Amino acid sequence: MKKPLFFLLLIPFLAFNQTINEVDANGLKQGVWKKNHANGNLRYYGQFQDDKPYGIFQYYYSSGELQAKKEFFHNGLAAATHIYYKKGMLKASGLYVNQMKDSTWNYFNEDEILILSEQYKGGNLHGKTKTFYEEGELYEVKSWQEGVEFGIWKQFYKSGQLIMSTTYENGKLNNSYIYYYPSGKIDFKGSYKDNSRIGEWIYFSKEGVQDTIINYNE
């Protein structure tokens, strides 16, 4: 009866004394790895298999609070990531693929309100970015293609009314541009070519009466 009891008592001792930061004969990281900050506090903790991270890694601020969690999958190539404020609220979440941002990333303020949403492909902005006011109302929508502005760009007042509307082509403004008063009436409008104003730009009063015309030569 003494041997089973001794064995049970030995298990936590062995787990506590397991080898960490181990490299095998081929120089590949294996098992549990952890690193500390210069002040001695834990920096990160996770596991490797044949030099590839797997499962959950936890990262910490030098002051000790949890900074991030990464859950690795696809043979260590992808990681679902959550980043935290020191007080514990979620700061950002998204996916890394080959250590580059991919798919949708969301960012939150300390009140846990979404303030920014971005779409990535291979580390470059690709798709739409949405920026929000601190209270959560939509402020801006912009389109991207392989890291370059391409497509619609709109901004909104907190009421939801448009502030301005235009489009990008290969990172340059190349279309009509309209700016609005909070009432919804047009403040001014004109056109861009290669980021420069061209042609007639017309300005209006708050009552909607045409006020000024400025002509830009191409």
C-alpha positions in Angstrom: 0.0 0.0 0.0 3.0 2.3 0.6 4.3 2.2 -3.0 1.1 3.6 -4.7 1.0 6.4 -2.2 4.7 7.2 -2.7 4.1 7.2 -6.5 1.2 9.6 -6.2 3.2 12.0 -4.1 6.1 11.8 -6.6 3.9 13.0 -9.6 3.6 16.7 -8.6 7.3 16.7 -7.7 8.2 15.4 -11.2 5.9 17.9 -12.9 7.3 20.7 -10.9 10.9 19.7 -11.9 10.3 19.0 -15.6 13.0 20.3 -17.9 12.3 23.7 -19.4 14.0 25.5 -22.3 15.2 22.2 -23.7 17.0 21.8 -27.1 17.3 18.3 -28.6 20.4 16.8 -30.3 19.3 18.5 -33.6 19.1 22.0 -32.0 15.3 22.0 -32.0 13.3 23.5 -29.2 11.2 20.8 -27.4 8.7 21.0 -24.5 8.1 23.8 -22.1 9.9 27.1 -22.7 9.8 30.3 -20.7 11.7 33.5 -20.6 11.9 36.3 -18.0 12.2 40.1 -18.1 15.3 41.8 -16.9 13.6 42.3 -13.5 13.1 38.6 -13.1 9.4 38.5 -13.8 8.0 36.0 -16.3 8.0 37.3 -19.9 6.4 34.4 -21.7 5.5 30.7 -21.2 4.6 28.1 -23.8 5.5 24.9 -25.5 7.5 23.8 -28.6 7.5 20.6 -30.6 10.4 20.3 -33.1 11.1 24.0 -32.8 7.5 24.9 -33.7 5.2 26.6 -31.1 2.0 24.8 -30.3 -0.9 25.3 -27.9 -1.3 28.4 -25.8 1.5 30.9 -25.2 1.1 33.5 -22.5 3.0 36.8 -22.5 3.3 39.2 -19.5 4.2 42.8 -18.9 7.4 43.4 -16.9 5.2 44.4 -14.0 3.5 41.0 -14.0 0.1 41.5 -15.6 -1.0 39.3 -18.5 -0.2 41.1 -21.8 -1.3 38.6 -24.5 -2.3 35.0 -25.3 -1.6 33.2 -28.5 -3.1 29.9 -29.5 -1.0 28.3 -32.2 -2.3 25.9 -34.8 -1.6 24.8 -38.4 1.8 23.4 -37.3 2.7 26.6 -35.6 2.2 28.8 -38.6 -1.0 30.5 -37.4 -1.9 32.0 -34.0 -5.2 33.3 -32.7 -4.1 36.3 -30.6 -5.7 38.3 -27.8 -3.9 41.3 -26.3 -4.8 42.9 -23.0 -4.5 46.2 -21.1 -2.7 45.9 -17.8 -6.1 46.1 -16.0 -7.2 43.0 -17.8 -9.6 44.3 -20.4 -9.2 43.1 -24.0 -7.2 45.6 -26.1 -7.0 43.8 -29.5 -7.7 40.5 -31.1 -6.8 38.9 -34.4 -4.9 36.3 -36.3 -1.2 36.0 -37.2 -0.2 33.8 -40.1 3.5 33.4 -40.6 4.0 36.0 -37.9 2.1 38.6 -40.0 -1.4 40.0 -39.4 -4.1 38.3 -41.4 -7.9 38.4 -41.7 -9.8 40.8 -39.3 -8.2 42.6 -36.4 -10.3 44.4 -33.8 -9.1 47.0 -31.3 -10.9 48.2 -28.2 -10.6 51.1 -25.7 -10.4 50.6 -22.0 -14.2 50.7 -21.8 -14.2 47.6 -24.0 -15.8 49.5 -26.9 -14.7 48.7 -30.5 -12.7 51.7 -31.8 -11.0 50.2 -34.9 -11.5 47.2 -37.2 -9.0 46.3 -39.9 -8.7 43.6 -42.5 -5.3 42.1 -43.5 -3.8 39.8 -46.0 -0.2 38.7 -45.5 0.6 41.6 -43.2 -0.9 44.3 -45.5 -4.2 46.1 -45.1 -6.6 44.4 -47.5 -10.3 45.0 -47.4 -12.0 47.6 -45.2 -10.8 49.5 -42.2 -13.5 51.0 -39.9 -12.7 53.6 -37.3 -15.1 54.4 -34.5 -15.7 57.3 -32.1 -14.8 56.5 -28.5 -18.5 55.9 -27.7 -18.8 53.4 -30.5 -20.4 55.3 -33.4 -18.9 54.7 -36.9 -16.5 57.5 -37.9 -14.7 56.3 -41.0 -14.7 53.5 -43.6 -11.7 53.1 -46.0 -10.9 50.4 -48.5 -7.5 48.8 -49.2 -5.9 46.5 -51.6 -2.5 44.9 -50.8 -1.6 47.8 -48.4 -2.7 50.6 -50.8 -5.9 52.7 -50.5 -8.3 51.5 -53.2 -12.0 52.1 -53.3 -14.4 54.0 -51.1 -13.4 56.4 -48.4 -16.2 57.9 -46.2 -16.4 59.7 -42.9 -19.5 60.2 -40.7 -20.7 62.5 -38.0 -21.8 60.8 -34.7 -25.4 61.1 -35.9 -24.6 58.8 -38.9 -24.8 61.7 -41.4 -22.0 61.7 -44.0 -19.1 64.1 -43.4 -17.4 63.4 -46.7 -17.3 60.8 -49.5 -14.8 60.0 -52.2 -12.8 57.1 -53.7 -9.2 56.1 -54.1 -7.4 54.4 -57.0 -4.0 52.9 -56.3 -3.4 55.1 -53.3 -4.5 58.3 -55.0 -7.6 60.4 -55.0 -9.0 60.3 -58.5 -12.7 61.0 -58.3 -15.3 63.4 -57.0 -15.1 64.6 -53.5 -18.1 65.9 -51.5 -18.1 67.4 -48.0 -21.3 67.8 -46.0 -22.7 70.0 -43.2 -24.1 68.1 -40.2 -27.5 68.9 -41.6 -26.8 66.8 -44.7 -26.5 69.8 -47.1 -23.4 70.0 -49.2 -20.7 72.2 -47.9 -18.4 71.9 -50.9 -17.7 69.6 -53.8 -15.2 69.0 -56.6 -12.9 66.5 -58.1 -9.3 65.1 -57.7 -6.8 63.8 -60.1 -3.6 62.1 -58.7 -4.3 63.7 -55.3 -4.6 67.2 -56.8 -7.8 69.3 -57.1 -9.0 69.9 -60.7 -11.8 71.8 -62.4 -14.5 73.6 -60.5 -14.8 73.4 -56.8 -18.2 74.7 -55.6 -18.9 76.0 -52.1 -22.3 76.4 -50.5 -23.8 78.2 -47.5 -25.4 76.2 -44.6 -28.7 77.1 -46.2 -27.7 75.3 -49.5 -27.1 78.5 -51.5 -24.1 78.4 -53.9 -21.5 80.7 -52.4 -18.1 80.5 -54.2 -16.6 78.7 -57.2 -12.8 78.1 -57.4 -11.4 76.8 -60.7 -8.3 74.6 -60.5 -6.2 74.2 -63.7 -5.1 70.6 -64.5 
